[in-house]
Amino acid sequence: MKLEVKLFAMLREHAGAETVEIDVADGATAADALSALATVPGLEVLDRLPVRLAVNLEYAEPEHRLTPGDALALIPPVSGGAGAVRARVTEDMLDPGALSREVGRPGAGAIVSFQGTTRDVERLEYEAYAEMAEPRMEAILTECAETHGLEAAVAEHRIGSVPLGEPSVVVAVSAAHRVEAFAGAREAIDRIKAEAPIWKKEVEGGEGEWVNGELPR
């Protein structure tokens, strides 16, 4: 299935064209289209630039199924105040290095990342109201970006089983200077811990106990 994709701003300049054509299998998803686009000459930048795929004038989730004739557009970070932000709740292992690379920008003189890891117990079991947690985390990052003048901010929180020593949450931010970057990262992780509907159980030797906390603010 061949699909035409519109490009804008820096993506158009990188590719040297206003549109590109990709070839994906029947039943391909938006995520498959993004993978195909990353192989287009000039669009290797997608490995480190957060983007959204629009399908028929609506932002598409990664699992969205594409059909012949769909109108696709690749949307880079938009202008208008805060830097680019992204949040995700996932069962996948987290990659702090990838998140740090994601927030890299030409104007970023400082990148600060934080990772919270399982300690003292065999594993932590995380549960989340993901449909609410992700937008709440994204709103927190947006507010932190506005308050501290961040270039970009991303956060990922793992759910399910997280063994001893592995990260359960990662926040990475970039800013022109280290003071703003440290402050933005600190506020982001503190607020995610306090406001996102995510719960954890400490498990040791087959016995588990939910960790007491406070109601979200």
Contacts in CASP RR format, 6 or more apart in sequence:
PFRMAT RR
TARGET T0000
AUTHOR 0000-0000-0000
METHOD contacts of the structure
MODEL  1
MKLEVKLFAMLREHAGAETVEIDVADGATAADALSALATVPGLEVLDRLP
VRLAVNLEYAEPEHRLTPGDALALIPPVSGGAGAVRARVTEDMLDPGALS
REVGRPGAGAIVSFQGTTRDVERLEYEAYAEMAEPRMEAILTECAETHGL
EAAVAEHRIGSVPLGEPSVVVAVSAAHRVEAFAGAREAIDRIKAEAPIWK
KEVEGGEGEWVNGELPR
1 23 0 8 1.000
1 24 0 8 1.000
1 25 0 8 1.000
1 26 0 8 1.000
1 27 0 8 1.000
1 28 0 8 1.000
1 66 0 8 1.000
1 68 0 8 1.000
2 21 0 8 1.000
2 22 0 8 1.000
2 23 0 8 1.000
3 21 0 8 1.000
3 22 0 8 1.000
3 23 0 8 1.000
3 24 0 8 1.000
3 33 0 8 1.000
3 66 0 8 1.000
3 68 0 8 1.000
3 69 0 8 1.000
3 70 0 8 1.000
3 72 0 8 1.000
4 19 0 8 1.000
4 20 0 8 1.000
4 21 0 8 1.000
4 72 0 8 1.000
5 19 0 8 1.000
5 20 0 8 1.000
5 21 0 8 1.000
5 22 0 8 1.000
5 33 0 8 1.000
5 37 0 8 1.000
5 72 0 8 1.000
5 73 0 8 1.000
5 74 0 8 1.000
6 18 0 8 1.000
6 19 0 8 1.000
6 71 0 8 1.000
6 72 0 8 1.000
6 73 0 8 1.000
6 74 0 8 1.000
7 15 0 8 1.000
7 17 0 8 1.000
7 18 0 8 1.000
7 19 0 8 1.000
7 20 0 8 1.000
7 73 0 8 1.000
7 74 0 8 1.000
8 73 0 8 1.000
8 74 0 8 1.000
8 75 0 8 1.000
8 76 0 8 1.000
9 76 0 8 1.000
10 45 0 8 1.000
10 49 0 8 1.000
10 76 0 8 1.000
11 43 0 8 1.000
11 45 0 8 1.000
11 51 0 8 1.000
11 74 0 8 1.000
11 76 0 8 1.000
12 18 0 8 1.000
14 42 0 8 1.000
14 43 0 8 1.000
14 45 0 8 1.000
15 40 0 8 1.000
15 41 0 8 1.000
15 42 0 8 1.000
15 43 0 8 1.000
16 42 0 8 1.000
20 37 0 8 1.000
20 40 0 8 1.000
20 43 0 8 1.000
22 33 0 8 1.000
22 36 0 8 1.000
22 37 0 8 1.000
22 40 0 8 1.000
23 36 0 8 1.000
24 32 0 8 1.000
24 33 0 8 1.000
24 36 0 8 1.000
24 66 0 8 1.000
25 32 0 8 1.000
27 65 0 8 1.000
27 66 0 8 1.000
27 67 0 8 1.000
28 65 0 8 1.000
28 66 0 8 1.000
29 62 0 8 1.000
29 63 0 8 1.000
29 64 0 8 1.000
29 65 0 8 1.000
29 66 0 8 1.000
30 53 0 8 1.000
30 55 0 8 1.000
30 60 0 8 1.000
30 61 0 8 1.000
30 62 0 8 1.000
30 63 0 8 1.000
30 64 0 8 1.000
30 66 0 8 1.000
31 62 0 8 1.000
31 63 0 8 1.000
32 66 0 8 1.000
33 53 0 8 1.000
33 66 0 8 1.000
33 72 0 8 1.000
34 46 0 8 1.000
34 51 0 8 1.000
34 53 0 8 1.000
34 62 0 8 1.000
37 43 0 8 1.000
37 46 0 8 1.000
37 74 0 8 1.000
38 44 0 8 1.000
38 46 0 8 1.000
38 47 0 8 1.000
48 101 0 8 1.000
48 102 0 8 1.000
48 104 0 8 1.000
49 76 0 8 1.000
49 77 0 8 1.000
49 102 0 8 1.000
50 77 0 8 1.000
50 84 0 8 1.000
50 86 0 8 1.000
50 102 0 8 1.000
50 152 0 8 1.000
50 154 0 8 1.000
51 74 0 8 1.000
51 75 0 8 1.000
51 76 0 8 1.000
51 77 0 8 1.000
52 59 0 8 1.000
52 60 0 8 1.000
52 74 0 8 1.000
52 75 0 8 1.000
53 59 0 8 1.000
53 60 0 8 1.000
53 72 0 8 1.000
53 73 0 8 1.000
53 74 0 8 1.000
53 75 0 8 1.000
54 60 0 8 1.000
54 72 0 8 1.000
54 73 0 8 1.000
54 74 0 8 1.000
54 75 0 8 1.000
55 64 0 8 1.000
55 66 0 8 1.000
55 70 0 8 1.000
55 71 0 8 1.000
55 72 0 8 1.000
56 70 0 8 1.000
56 71 0 8 1.000
57 71 0 8 1.000
59 75 0 8 1.000
66 72 0 8 1.000
77 83 0 8 1.000
77 84 0 8 1.000
77 152 0 8 1.000
81 145 0 8 1.000
81 146 0 8 1.000
82 142 0 8 1.000
82 145 0 8 1.000
82 146 0 8 1.000
82 149 0 8 1.000
82 150 0 8 1.000
83 145 0 8 1.000
83 149 0 8 1.000
83 150 0 8 1.000
83 151 0 8 1.000
83 152 0 8 1.000
83 153 0 8 1.000
84 103 0 8 1.000
84 151 0 8 1.000
84 152 0 8 1.000
84 153 0 8 1.000
85 138 0 8 1.000
85 141 0 8 1.000
85 142 0 8 1.000
85 145 0 8 1.000
85 152 0 8 1.000
85 153 0 8 1.000
85 154 0 8 1.000
86 102 0 8 1.000
86 138 0 8 1.000
86 141 0 8 1.000
86 153 0 8 1.000
86 154 0 8 1.000
86 155 0 8 1.000
87 134 0 8 1.000
87 135 0 8 1.000
87 137 0 8 1.000
87 138 0 8 1.000
87 140 0 8 1.000
87 141 0 8 1.000
87 154 0 8 1.000
87 155 0 8 1.000
87 156 0 8 1.000
88 134 0 8 1.000
88 155 0 8 1.000
88 156 0 8 1.000
88 157 0 8 1.000
89 128 0 8 1.000
89 130 0 8 1.000
89 133 0 8 1.000
89 134 0 8 1.000
89 137 0 8 1.000
89 156 0 8 1.000
89 157 0 8 1.000
89 158 0 8 1.000
89 159 0 8 1.000
89 198 0 8 1.000
90 156 0 8 1.000
90 157 0 8 1.000
90 158 0 8 1.000
90 159 0 8 1.000
91 158 0 8 1.000
91 159 0 8 1.000
91 160 0 8 1.000
92 158 0 8 1.000
93 158 0 8 1.000
93 166 0 8 1.000
94 115 0 8 1.000
94 156 0 8 1.000
94 158 0 8 1.000
94 166 0 8 1.000
94 167 0 8 1.000
94 168 0 8 1.000
94 169 0 8 1.000
94 170 0 8 1.000
95 170 0 8 1.000
96 113 0 8 1.000
96 115 0 8 1.000
96 167 0 8 1.000
96 170 0 8 1.000
96 172 0 8 1.000
97 113 0 8 1.000
97 172 0 8 1.000
99 113 0 8 1.000
99 154 0 8 1.000
99 156 0 8 1.000
99 170 0 8 1.000
99 171 0 8 1.000
99 172 0 8 1.000
100 111 0 8 1.000
100 113 0 8 1.000
100 172 0 8 1.000
102 152 0 8 1.000
102 154 0 8 1.000
102 172 0 8 1.000
103 111 0 8 1.000
103 151 0 8 1.000
103 152 0 8 1.000
103 153 0 8 1.000
103 154 0 8 1.000
103 172 0 8 1.000
103 173 0 8 1.000
103 174 0 8 1.000
104 111 0 8 1.000
104 151 0 8 1.000
104 152 0 8 1.000
104 174 0 8 1.000
105 151 0 8 1.000
105 152 0 8 1.000
105 174 0 8 1.000
107 151 0 8 1.000
107 176 0 8 1.000
108 151 0 8 1.000
108 152 0 8 1.000
108 174 0 8 1.000
108 175 0 8 1.000
108 176 0 8 1.000
108 181 0 8 1.000
109 174 0 8 1.000
109 175 0 8 1.000
109 176 0 8 1.000
109 177 0 8 1.000
109 178 0 8 1.000
109 181 0 8 1.000
110 174 0 8 1.000
110 175 0 8 1.000
110 176 0 8 1.000
110 177 0 8 1.000
110 178 0 8 1.000
110 180 0 8 1.000
110 181 0 8 1.000
110 182 0 8 1.000
111 172 0 8 1.000
111 173 0 8 1.000
111 174 0 8 1.000
111 181 0 8 1.000
112 172 0 8 1.000
112 173 0 8 1.000
112 174 0 8 1.000
112 175 0 8 1.000
112 178 0 8 1.000
112 181 0 8 1.000
112 182 0 8 1.000
112 184 0 8 1.000
112 185 0 8 1.000
113 170 0 8 1.000
113 171 0 8 1.000
113 172 0 8 1.000
113 173 0 8 1.000
113 185 0 8 1.000
114 169 0 8 1.000
114 170 0 8 1.000
114 171 0 8 1.000
114 172 0 8 1.000
114 185 0 8 1.000
114 186 0 8 1.000
114 189 0 8 1.000
115 167 0 8 1.000
115 169 0 8 1.000
115 170 0 8 1.000
115 171 0 8 1.000
116 167 0 8 1.000
116 168 0 8 1.000
116 169 0 8 1.000
116 170 0 8 1.000
117 165 0 8 1.000
117 166 0 8 1.000
117 167 0 8 1.000
117 168 0 8 1.000
118 124 0 8 1.000
118 162 0 8 1.000
118 163 0 8 1.000
118 164 0 8 1.000
118 165 0 8 1.000
118 166 0 8 1.000
118 168 0 8 1.000
119 164 0 8 1.000
119 165 0 8 1.000
121 164 0 8 1.000
121 202 0 8 1.000
121 203 0 8 1.000
121 204 0 8 1.000
122 163 0 8 1.000
122 164 0 8 1.000
122 203 0 8 1.000
122 204 0 8 1.000
122 205 0 8 1.000
122 206 0 8 1.000
123 161 0 8 1.000
123 162 0 8 1.000
123 163 0 8 1.000
123 164 0 8 1.000
123 203 0 8 1.000
124 161 0 8 1.000
124 162 0 8 1.000
124 168 0 8 1.000
124 200 0 8 1.000
124 201 0 8 1.000
124 202 0 8 1.000
124 203 0 8 1.000
125 160 0 8 1.000
125 161 0 8 1.000
125 162 0 8 1.000
125 200 0 8 1.000
125 201 0 8 1.000
125 203 0 8 1.000
125 208 0 8 1.000
126 157 0 8 1.000
126 158 0 8 1.000
126 159 0 8 1.000
126 160 0 8 1.000
126 162 0 8 1.000
126 168 0 8 1.000
126 198 0 8 1.000
126 199 0 8 1.000
126 200 0 8 1.000
126 201 0 8 1.000
127 159 0 8 1.000
127 160 0 8 1.000
127 198 0 8 1.000
127 199 0 8 1.000
127 200 0 8 1.000
127 201 0 8 1.000
128 157 0 8 1.000
128 159 0 8 1.000
128 196 0 8 1.000
128 197 0 8 1.000
128 198 0 8 1.000
128 199 0 8 1.000
129 197 0 8 1.000
129 198 0 8 1.000
130 159 0 8 1.000
132 197 0 8 1.000
133 157 0 8 1.000
133 196 0 8 1.000
133 197 0 8 1.000
133 198 0 8 1.000
136 195 0 8 1.000
136 196 0 8 1.000
136 197 0 8 1.000
137 155 0 8 1.000
137 157 0 8 1.000
137 192 0 8 1.000
137 196 0 8 1.000
140 155 0 8 1.000
140 188 0 8 1.000
140 191 0 8 1.000
140 192 0 8 1.000
140 195 0 8 1.000
140 196 0 8 1.000
141 153 0 8 1.000
141 154 0 8 1.000
141 155 0 8 1.000
141 188 0 8 1.000
144 150 0 8 1.000
144 153 0 8 1.000
144 173 0 8 1.000
144 184 0 8 1.000
144 187 0 8 1.000
144 188 0 8 1.000
144 191 0 8 1.000
145 152 0 8 1.000
145 153 0 8 1.000
145 173 0 8 1.000
147 184 0 8 1.000
147 187 0 8 1.000
148 173 0 8 1.000
148 175 0 8 1.000
148 180 0 8 1.000
148 181 0 8 1.000
148 183 0 8 1.000
148 184 0 8 1.000
148 187 0 8 1.000
149 175 0 8 1.000
149 176 0 8 1.000
149 180 0 8 1.000
150 173 0 8 1.000
150 174 0 8 1.000
150 175 0 8 1.000
150 180 0 8 1.000
150 181 0 8 1.000
150 184 0 8 1.000
151 173 0 8 1.000
151 174 0 8 1.000
151 175 0 8 1.000
151 176 0 8 1.000
152 173 0 8 1.000
152 174 0 8 1.000
153 171 0 8 1.000
153 172 0 8 1.000
153 173 0 8 1.000
153 174 0 8 1.000
153 184 0 8 1.000
153 188 0 8 1.000
154 171 0 8 1.000
154 172 0 8 1.000
154 173 0 8 1.000
155 169 0 8 1.000
155 170 0 8 1.000
155 171 0 8 1.000
155 172 0 8 1.000
155 188 0 8 1.000
155 189 0 8 1.000
155 192 0 8 1.000
156 169 0 8 1.000
156 170 0 8 1.000
157 168 0 8 1.000
157 169 0 8 1.000
157 192 0 8 1.000
157 196 0 8 1.000
157 198 0 8 1.000
158 167 0 8 1.000
158 168 0 8 1.000
158 169 0 8 1.000
159 198 0 8 1.000
161 203 0 8 1.000
162 168 0 8 1.000
168 200 0 8 1.000
169 189 0 8 1.000
169 192 0 8 1.000
169 193 0 8 1.000
171 185 0 8 1.000
171 188 0 8 1.000
171 189 0 8 1.000
171 192 0 8 1.000
172 185 0 8 1.000
173 181 0 8 1.000
173 184 0 8 1.000
173 185 0 8 1.000
173 188 0 8 1.000
174 181 0 8 1.000
175 181 0 8 1.000
175 184 0 8 1.000
194 214 0 8 1.000
194 216 0 8 1.000
194 217 0 8 1.000
195 216 0 8 1.000
195 217 0 8 1.000
196 216 0 8 1.000
197 216 0 8 1.000
199 210 0 8 1.000
199 211 0 8 1.000
200 210 0 8 1.000
200 211 0 8 1.000
201 208 0 8 1.000
201 209 0 8 1.000
201 210 0 8 1.000
201 211 0 8 1.000
202 208 0 8 1.000
202 209 0 8 1.000
202 211 0 8 1.000
END
